[in-house]
């Protein structure tokens, strides 16, 4: 398998929070891409690459970033021989390609013809998550249907349904539909879906179809990877693997919470994510 880490965002909310922080305690984080932020003992993205390398579940990790942060990622990747950095060519948030187009860029530029693990570059999980268990579950659903895909899900709070993509499942944990940021009254499901997907190799050609359909749509309909997932559910089998929760580094408060967990509460750093 291959893996791609989506790291082409500009972190505008986080950078704004850092600039407005009156304590000055986080000034040193200004201008750093979110995946390269220090979380615990290493950069956020390093937790993923170390675990992917340790499990051997993928042979290559692609990191797609923008031109503004390209050199910083190139420098970071020097210690990881299995990592390749891809530049999407943009330098401003207003010019971003969107996550789905970055995924397509990776598949085309690197001629990816393999199962593809897609990881949001600003996301980490609690200690119950295991790459080995996740990939085992993927091959279980592949045995049912070679076009099957696997995503993660965790139970969000009632008041959080309007923040996330919410999955509605059948008794086999197969996704029936995805509702994007629904009101509490619009669904009984609390299955939130983070950006962590394992797409079958047969799914990858559908990226072209999706983007062609959305070519005249606003960037918002092509940016969040969940927009492709929602579209895909109607065309391919998608199953769920459940976890307890995640860290989503979107602003300064969520970064502080994540960093504190990794410094004070992580029990087994050497096997984290493995």
N, C-alpha and C positions, 0 to 999 in steps of 0.2 A: 504494500500500500504506500501511498504518498500522503503527505500532510501539507496543508497550507494554513498559515497564520495570517489573518487579515489585520494589517497594521498600517493602513494608509490614511487613517483618520487624523484630524488635526487637534483633537482634544481641546476644543475652544472653551467649553464650560470649565474644565479643570484649570486651564491657563488663566482664565478670568478670575477664578477663585483664588489662585495663587497671587495674582496681582493685587487683589482686594484684601488679602489677609493682613490684618494689622499687626499680628504677632511677629511677623518676619521669620518665623521658624521654618517656613517652607520655600523661602526665596530661592534656595539652591535647586529647586525642582523646575524652575521656570525654563521654558524652551526645550524640555525633555519630552520625547514622544511617550505616550502612556505605556506601551509595552516595555519600554526601557526604564521605567521608574523602579527604584529599589523597593523590593517587597521582601521583608525578612532578610535573608542572607545573600540575595542576588536579585538581578532584574526580574520583573514579572515574567517576561517571555522565557527567561532561562529555566524557570520551573518546568515549563512545557517541554522545551528541547531536551533537558536532562532526562525527563521521564520517558519521552518518545525514544530516546537513544537507549535508555536502560531496558525498556521492554522489547526493543527490536521490532515493534509492530509496523514501523515504516522504514523505508530505506532512504528517503529524501524528505527534508522539510523545506518548503518554500515559504519565504516571508515576503509579502507584497506590501511595500510602503510607498511613500511619495518622495518627490525630488528634494523636498525641504529636509527630510530626515534620513535620506538615503545613505549619506556618508557615516552618520552615527550608527546605523544598523550594520553597515559594512564593517565598521571597526568592532562592534560587539560580536559579530559572527566569526571573527578570526579564530576563536577558540572552539568552534563547532564545524568540523569538516563536512558534516552531512547537511549543512544549511546553505541555501542559495537565496540571495536577496534580489528581489524584483522591484524595479522602479516604475511607478505608474505615470511618471512624467509631470505630475501637477505640483504646484507650489502654494496654492491657496485653497482654503476650504470651499470657496465659491466655485472653484473649477474641478472639484473632486469628481472622480468617475463613478463612485458608488461601490459598495461592497460586492454586488453581484458582477459588475463589470470587471472589478479587480480579480474576482474568481475566474471569470472567463479569460482574462488576460493571462493568468497563470497557466490555465489548461492549454491555451493555444501556443504561447511562447515556449513552454517546456514540453509540448507534445505529450501531455499527461493522458495515458490510456490505462488507468488503474483505479481501484477503489480510492476515494479521496476523503480524508479526514479534514474537516473545515473547523478552525478554531478562531473565535473572536480574540483579538490581541489584547483586550482589556478585561479578560475574564479568567477567574480561577475558581476552584470548587473546594468544598469541605473535604475532610479526610476520608469520608466513606467512598469517594469516587475512585475508581480503578480503571486504568486504560485496558488492562488485561481482561477484566470482566466485561467491559464495554465491547471490546472487539470479539470476545467469545459470543456475546449476545447478537452481534451483527452477523456472524456466520451461522448462527441458529436461524435467523430470519431469512438469510440468503438461501438456506436449504429448502425453505418453503417456496421461495420465489427469487430468482436471480436478479430481479429488478427491484428488490426490497432495499430500503434505506433505513437508517437508525438515527434517532435524535435523543437528546436528554430532556428530562422534565423533572420539576420539583414542585412541591405544594406551596403556593404563595398565599398570603393573607387575603381576606375578603376585600380589604380596601386597596389591594394592589392589582386587581384584575385589569384596571384601566391603564396600567403602566406597561403591560407585557402582552406578547402573543400568547393566547390561551388555547391549549389543545383539548379537543373533545375526543375521547377514546372509546373503543369497544372493550369487551371482556378479555380479548387477546392482546390488549395494549396496542392495537393498531389505530392510527389516527384517522378519525372520520372527517374532521374539519378543524380549521384553525381560525380563531376570531382575534383580530388585531385590536388590542386595548379595549375590550368590551366593558360596558357598564356591568355592575354587579347583577343587575336584573336580567342581563342578556344571556347569561350562561350559568349553569350550576357547577361547571368545572373550575378547578383551581390549579390546573396543570400548566404552569408557566414553562416557557421553552427558551433556554439560553442559546446563544450562538455557539453550538457545538454539534456538528452533523457528520455522519459518515455516509457519503453518497456512493452508491454502486457505480461502477465504471459505465454502466448503461444509462445512467442519469446524466452524465456530463454533457452529451450532445444537446440536451434540453436547455442548457444555458443560452445557446444561440437562439432557440425558439422563443424563450422568455424575453430576452433583450430585444429581439426583433419586434415582438408584440408591443413592447413598452418604449420603443425608440422615440416616440413623440410625447411620452408622458413626462411629468415633472421628475426631477432627480429623486425626490422623496420616494417615488414608487420603484426606484431601482437601487436605492442606497442601502436600506436595511436588508440583510440577508434573509430575514423572515418573510419578506415579500415573495422571494423565490420559493421558499418552503411552502407558503400558503398556496401558491400556484401549483407546485409539484404534487401536493397531496391529492389533487383531483386527477392526477395522471399516473402516479406510481405508488406502490405500497410504501407507507412510512410507519415505522414502529417506534415505540418509546422504551427507553431504559431509564429507570427512576433513580434519582439521587436526593440527598437531603437539602441541598442549597448551594448557593454560589456567591462569589464576590464579583461585583460589576463596578470597575473603577471608572465612574463617570464624572465625579466632581471631587473636591478636596475632602469632604466629609467621608465619602466612601473609600477614598484612598487611605485615609488615616485609620479607618476601621479595619481594612484589609491588612495593612502593614502591622497593626497591633496584634491581630490574630496570628500572623506568621512569626512575630517576635515572642509572643507570650503564651500562645495556646497550641501551637502545632506540636503534636506529640512525637511523631516519627518522621522528621524531615528527609531522612535518607530513602524512605519508600513512598514519599508523598506523590500522589497521582499514578504510581506504578500499578 
